[in-house]
Amino acid sequence: MTGFEVPEDLLRNLAPQVLGAVVRRFGHFDLAEDAVQEALLAAATSWPADGLPDNPRSWLVAVAGRKLTDLLRSEQARRAREERYALLTAGTNTQSGGPEEDDTLVLLFLCCHPSLTPASQIALTLRAVGGLTTAEIARAFMVPEATMTRRITRAKQTVATSGQPFALPSPADRDQRLAAVLHTLYLVFTEGYATTAGQALTRVELTTEAIRLTRMLHRLLPDEPEVAGLLALMVLTDARRAARTSSDGTLVPMAEQDRGRWDRDLIAEGVALITETLPRGPVGPYQLQAAIAALHDEAATAAETDWPQILALYEVLLRLGGNPVVALNHAVAAAMVHGPQTGLDLLEPLTAEDRLREDHRLYAVRAHLLEQAGQAEEARQAYRDAADRARNLQQQRYLNGRAARL
């Protein structure tokens, strides 16, 4: 089969698996990532002409291995590096190895190395495991791309010189890294479900990868309530994905979605997870967010949504140390229970938050509440302000459409 276009999602899904296999086999995390990128470029060039290999993953691992060997030779340190690798990984290659995705999970924990700052852990994981470009990660962190490039480069060098073997961490070390791992998976899912920039509203390959990795983590740590809570939150949210856009890709808000298109199997899975997990405690933010998502998903219509219970859960989230985004969602819930003016009053102090000042969501919520309060002109301007700050084309179209309608 020749003359075909290599699917972007195929290379994106294979990239973390290939990187994990190469690091397990050769070590040298920093150079391995460069070698895998070269192998992906080689695939994008040669596969359309030569045809898709019988085993694309093995092809990429082989090419990346050759690229890495060339990089090691160019530094005139192959023998020293091989000896160091043999010492670091003694005994690890005698294991059965498990399924291919196990390497991705090991890679995930490796990226959340305790020597890295939380921001660097997340950035490196989004790059190596989530497959996001440096530009996309920079947008998520709201920093220049050059700054993010330097941060990721330093993070790779730190991991490479840490002496950390390519294996799952010990239970004590694993617990230390778990919060960063969960936050990283949450960010990968969020970037896929509500893409920060571009023409498509969602990136299914990212939500799929985040759910896959979280399922693996849940199998590894079945008694960790926040792991179960995050998995429940993801599947309950992803259950609504098909109804979030119309046939032409336009955004459809939750209140207007065709709930018959929601995935009932995912909803049942998420509800079962959170129902089993909440009573065990301790209760954390992912469990609370999953409980909120379950209340939305179980409502037969938008009018039947249990907003008082959702408001109560957001108030618990705020007491746990909620961030400005939680406060924004709390304002929406308060408006649904007590009226739009209550929500507008709660929004007022959020305009001073640095993290929200240029976030289109703050202006979109304000516009919606102003519209509900009957302040059409103010609502129209707020929708325009939101559209000016949105970087996703579908979000811009939706917000400009709301403004035009008023």
N, C-alpha and C positions, 0 to 999 in steps of 0.2 A: 504494500500500500504506500504509494508515493504521491507527492503533490498535495498533501493535506496540510492544514494549519494545526500546529501543536496547541491543544487546549491549555489556556493559561492556568486553569484550576488544577490540571494534572501536574504541572511542574510545581505549583504552589503547595499542593498536598504532599508531593514527594520530597520537597526540600528538607523539612525537619527530619524525616525518616532517614534520608541519605546522610545528612549532617550527623545524626546520632550514630549511624553505622560507621562513618569514617572516623569520628572521634573515638568510638569504642575500639576500632582496629588500630589506629595510628597515634591517638592522642593529639596534642597540639591544637587546642580548640581555636585559637586565633587564626592560625594558618589554614585549618580545616574549613572554616567558614568561607575563606577566600577561594579555596579549591572547589568547594561545592558550587559557589556562584559561577566559577568558570565552567564547571561541568554543565550547569543549567543553560548557560549561553551556548555551549557546544551543542546541546540537545536541540535548542531552539533553531540552530543553524542547520544541523545535519539531518534531523528526523524528517522534516518536510521533503528532503531530497531522497533519503535512503529508506524511509519507512520507519514506522514505530517498532522498536525492538520487542522481542517476545517478553522480556522482563525489563521494563523501563527502569525500575528501581536498581536492579543489579547493574545495568548499563551505566547509570549515573554514579553508583558507588565505585565501579571500576575506573571510570574516567576521572572522578574526583580523587581517587587514590593515586592515579598517575600524576595528576596535577600537583597533589600534595608532595609526592616524592620529588618532583622537579623543584618545588619551592624549598624543600629541605636541602637538596643538593646545592642549590644556589647559595645557601647560607654556609656551606662547607661544614655542616654539623650533623650529618645524617647519623653517623655511628653513635655520637654522644646522645643524640635525641632518642635513638632506638634503645640504648641502654637505660636511659631515664624512664622511658615509657614502660620497659619490661619490669623495672622496679615498682613503678606506681601501680601497674595493673596486674601484678602477680596474682594468679588465681582467678581473675575475673573472666578470662576467656575460656576457662574450663567449664563454665556454667552452661546450662542448656540454651540460654539466650532468650527463650520465650518468643512470643510473637513479635513481629517487626515493630509494632507500635511501642513496645517496652522501651526501646532506645529513645523514642521521643519523650517519654515520661522522665527518663534519666536525664535527658538533655534539659528538660524543664527545670528540674531541681538544680542542675549544674548552673543554669543561668541565674538562679536565685541564691548564689553563693553569699555567705554572710560577710565576706570582705567587701561586697558592693553596697553602695547606698540603695535604699528602696527605689529611688528614681532610676538608677542604673540597672537594677535587677529587672524592672518592668520594661525598660527600653530594650535591653539585650534580649529578653524573652520574646517581646513583640517582633524583634528582627529575626532571631534565629529559629524560633518555634512557630510564632504566629504568621511569619511570612510577610509582614508589613514592610513597606519601603521606609527608608530613613526619612523621606519627606512626610509620609503619613504619620510616622511617630512624632516628628517635630510638630506637626499640626495638633496632635493629641495633647502634647505637653505645652503647646503655645510658646515654643522657642524657635529661633532661627534654625534652618536645616544644618548649617555649618556647626552650630553648637551641639546639635544632636549627633552629628557625625563624630565629633571629638569624644562625646560622652560614650558612645557605643564602642569606639576604638579603644578607649581606656578600659572599658569594662571587659572587653575580650582579652586584653593584655593581662588584666588582673586575674581572670580565671585561668589563663594559660600558665601563669607563674605561681599559682596557688598550691600546686602539688596535689590537687584534688583528684582522686581516681575516678574513672568514668563508671560509676556504680550508684545505685540508690543510697542516699545517706543513712546513717544510723538513726534509730528512733528519736534520740535526743536532738540530733542535728536536723532531722526532718521536721520536728515540731517547730524549731526555730525558724525554718524557712517557709512554713506552711502559709502564713498570712500573706507573704509576698507572692507565693504561687497562686493563691486564690484571687488576689487582686489582679494579677496579670491575666489570668483566665477570664475574669470578669471584663477587663478592658478589651481583650481580643473579641469577646462576644459582643460587647457594646459597639465596637467599631464596625463589626459585621452587620449588626441589626439596624443601626442608625449611622450610616457611613458619614464621616465628617465632611467629605468633599467628593466631587465627581458628579456623574450624571445619574447613577443608579442609587436608589434609596437604601438598598441592602447589598451585602456581599456574602452570599450564601456559603462560600468556601470558608470564610472566617467563623461564622456561627457554627457551622458543621464541625470545624476543627476544635473550637472551644468546647463544644458539647462532648465530642469524642474524648478529648483529654480529661475533661472533668469526670466522665464516666470511668475512665481508667483510674483516676485518683480516688474515686468513690469505692471502686473494687479493692484498691490498695488499703484504704482507710475507711472501712464501712461504718465504724463507730464514731467518726468525727462529725458532729452535728452540722458544722458550718460547711463542710464539703457536701453533705447531702442537701443543705439549704441552697448552696450555689447551684447545684445540679437541678434542683426543683425550680429555682428562679429561671434558669436558662430554658428549660423545656416548656414551662408555663408561658414564658414570653415568646419563644419561638413558635408556639402553637398558633399564634395570631398572625404569623408572617404573611401567609397567603392572602389574607384579607386587608393587609395594610396598603395595598396599591390597587388601582383600577387596571383595566386592560391596557391602557397606554402608559402605565408606570406612575400615574399621579398618586400622591399620598392621600390616604383615606384615614381620617382620625378615628380613634377607637369607638366613639359614640355613634359613628355612621357606618361602621363595618358590618358586613354580612357575617353574622356569627355562625351561620351554617358552613362557612369555609374554614372555621377554626378546626385545628387538628384535635379531635376528641381523644385519640390514643395518647398524645403527648400531655393533654390536660389531665387525663386519668393518672398517668405516671407521676406527674408533678404533684398532684393533690395527694396521692398515696405517700410519696416521699416526705412531704412536709407534715402530713398528718402523723406519720410514724416518728418523725424526728423532733417536732416541737415539744412533746411531753418529756423527752429525755433530758433536755437542757445540757449545758447552759445555752440560753437563747442569744444569738448574735444577729448582726445586721442582715446577713444573707438569708437567714431563716425568716426574719420579719418581712423582707422584701418579697420573698417567695409567698408568704401568707397573703400579702397584699395582691400579688399577681393571681393567686388562687381565687380570691374574692371577685376579681374582675372576670376571670375565665368562667366561673361557675354561674354568673348572672346570665339568665336567659336573654335579657334585653339590657340596654344601657340604663333604662329607667329603674330596673330592679337591682342595680348595683348597691351593695351595702356600704354606702359612703360613711355613715357613722363609725362602723367598725374599721374601715380604712383609715379614717382620721385618727382613731385611737392608736392604731399601729404606727402611724407616722409620728405621733407624739412620743411613743416609746422609742422609736428610732432617734428622734431628736435628743432624748435624754441619754441615749447611749453614746452621744457625741456626733450627732449628725452634721453633715457638711452642707454648704449652701444649696446644692442640688436637692438634698432631702428637704431642706427648708422650702424650696420652691414647690416641690410636690405636696408638701404639707399645706401650703397656701391654697393650692388647687382643691385639695380635699376639704379644707375649711370652707372654701367658697361653695362647694357642692352641698355642704351641710347647713351653713349659716347665711349664705347669700354672697353675691359677688363683691360687695363692699368690704366684707370681712377679709376676703382674699386679697383685695387691693391694699388694704391696710397692712397686711402681713408682707406684701411684696415691697413696700416702701423701704424698709431698712436693707433689703437685699440689693438695692441699686448701688449701695456703697461697697459691696463685696467685689474685690478684684477679680475673683474667679468667674463672676457672672456679668461684670459690667459690659463685656463685649460678646456675651453668649446670646445667641438669637432666642434661646428658650425663654429667658426672662421677659423679653419684649413680646414674644408670642403669647405667653400666659397672660401678661398684662392686657394685650389686645383682646384676647378672648373674654376676660373678665369685664373689660370696659364695654365690649359689645353686649354682654349679658346685662350690664347695668344700664343699657340704653344710651350710652355716650358714643354715638356712631362716629363722629368726626375724630375724637381722640383715639378710638379704636382703629380707625383707618390709618392714622399716622403711626400708631404702634405696630400694626401689621407691616407697614412699609419699613419701619426701623428694624423689625425682626428680619425681613427679607434681605435688607442691606447687610446684615451680619451673618446670615446663613451662607455656608459654602457648598452645600449640596444643592444641585439643580432642582430636584423634585421638591425639596423644602422651600426653595425660593419661589417656585411656581405656585405652590399651595398658598404661601403667605401673600404673594402678590395678588392671587385670585381672591383671597378673602378681602383684601383691601379694595380691590376693584368692585366686588359685590356690594360693599358699603357705599 
